[in-house]
Amino acid sequence: MTTKLDAVNTILAGVGEARVLTLEPGFMTADNALHTLETVKRQVLERGWFFNTEQAFPLVPDSTGTIRLPENLLRFDGNLLQREKLATRGGRLYDLRNHTYTFDKTVKADIVVNLDFDDLPEAAQQYIMFRAKRIFQADFFGDANLYNMQNPDEKEARAYLEQMNTEGADYNIFDNYELAEDLSRDLL
């Protein structure tokens, strides 16, 4: 598995910088590389992959009726087969129809969550690392030759991640809630 330190060192090597032994703050270029890695990770994970998407995740109201959202939430889809119109606001769930933050029952939603780099599958780590490496180089050094050399690695890693996602997700027609609802209505 690629560690976060391995990824930062790969990013640094892509611009000719020396390796670091720790991710502790102090070396500005390494700090910037780590920030780029974290930013790219968040952007990539927000898309939602089979390994960071929770389907029909139960969100339970607390004693005041408030539903607090997970701190690592990246994306929320609360409009599954239920008829509520929901949104996220300030780390809480909001009912757009009834104009309230108060709920009297558990709400199920599809959520996409942010994971630590070290908890990701290797294919995701590789793609994020190569993408961050290219972006870091472009943002901080802007060398067209380096950019052109690093781009194929990113594309290959992306293709592998897409393949892994397709295999891991086991997609079928019933993963589409609206289509499944239409089909079930047609069968009645």
N, C-alpha and C positions, 0 to 999 in steps of 0.2 A: 504494500500500500504506500502511496505517496503521502508523506506528512505535509503539514502546513509549512514547516521549515524547509523541506525538500522543494516545495513549490516556490517559496520566496527565493531560494538559492538558484533555481532554474530561471526565474525572472531576472535576477541580478546577472547571471551568466549571459543571458541574452543581450545584455548591453555592456558586457565586458567588465562587470564589477566583481570583486572578490566575494567569496562565500561568507556567510555569517554563521556563528555557532549557536546563536540564540535569537529569539524573536522579541527579547526585551527592548524597549525603546532606547534610542540613543544614537543609532547610525541612520542619518536622515534618508539615505537612498533605500536602505532596507525597510525603514518605516513606510516610505512611499510605496514600495513594492508590496508590502503587506496590505496597505490601504487599498491598492489597486486590486489585489487578489480578493479581498473581502467584498469590494464593490461589485466586481465581476461575478463572484459567487452568488450574491444576492440577485443580480439581474438574471443570471442563468436559471436559478432555482425558482424565480417568480413565475416562470413559464408553466411550471408544474410538470413533474416527471412521475413515473409510477412510484418511485421511492420516497417522494416528499409530498404526495397528495393523499389526503385522508378523505375517503368518500363516506358520506352520511355520518359525519362525525357528530356525536351528541354534545350539544352546548347546553349546560344545565344552569338555570337561574339560581342565584344565591338567595339567602333568606330575605333580601329586600326585593327580589324579583329581577335584579340586574344580571345580565349575562356578560361576564368579562371574557374577552377573547384571549386566546393563547398569546403570550408575549412574542413568540417566534412566527406569528401569522404574517404571511406575505400576500395572500389573496383569499378572498371569501366569496363563495357562491351559495347563498341561502335560499335560492328560489328553485329548489328541487321539484318535488311533486306537491309541495305545500303551496298554499295560496297567499302566504304572507309576502309582503314586499319589504325586504330587509336591507339594511346597510350597516357599515361599521363606522363608528364615530368615537374618537378618543379612547380606543381600546375597549369599547363596549358595543353591544349589538343594539341597533335602533330599529323600531318598527315604523316604517314610512307611512303605512296606511292609518295607523292609530296614533301616530305622533307621540311615541313614548319609548322610554328605555326599560319599561317594566314588562316582564313576561311571566305567565303563570304555568308554563310547561316547557319541557325540553325541546329545543329546536335542533333539527339535523341539518347539517350543511356540508358541502364539499369545501375543504380548506387546503391550501398549499402552505407548507411551513418551511421556514429557514432552518437548515441543519448546519452543524459544525462541519468544517472542511474535512476533518478526520473521520466523520461519520458517513461520508458520501461513498458510493461505489467508485471503484478505481476509474471507470470510464468517465464519470462526472468530474473527478479530480483532475484527470488528464486534460479534458476539454477546458475546464476553468483555468487551469494552469497555463495552457498554451494561449488561450484568449487573453488572459491577464498579461502574459509576457509580451504579446504583440501590442496591446493597448499601452502598456507601460513604456515600451520602446517608442511608440508613436508620440505619446504625450510628453515624455521627458527628453527624448533625444532626436526624434524625427528623421532618422536615417532611412531613406527609401530602400537601400540595399538590404538592411536588416529586416525591414518590414516584408519585403518580397521573399526573403529566405524563411521567415517564421510563419507566413500565411498557410503554406501547405500542411504543416503540422497541425494547425488549428482546424483546418477543414477535415483532415483525416480523423482527428479526435472527435469532432462533431458528428461525423457520419457513424462512427462506432457507437457513440452515446445514443444517437437516434435508433440505431439497430437494437441496442440493448434495451432501450425503452419500449420499443415495439414488442420485443420478445417477453419482457418482464410484465408488461401491462395486460397481456392476454385480452386485447380489445375484442368486443363483440357487439352485436346490435343493441343489447340490453344495457350497455354502458351509456347510451344516449337516453337520458331520462325522458325527454320530450317524445322521442320516437317510441320508446317503450310504453309511455302513457297512451299514445295514439293507437298503438297495436293492441294494448289491453282493452281499450274502448271499442275497437273494431271487433274484438272477439266476443264481446258481451251481447 
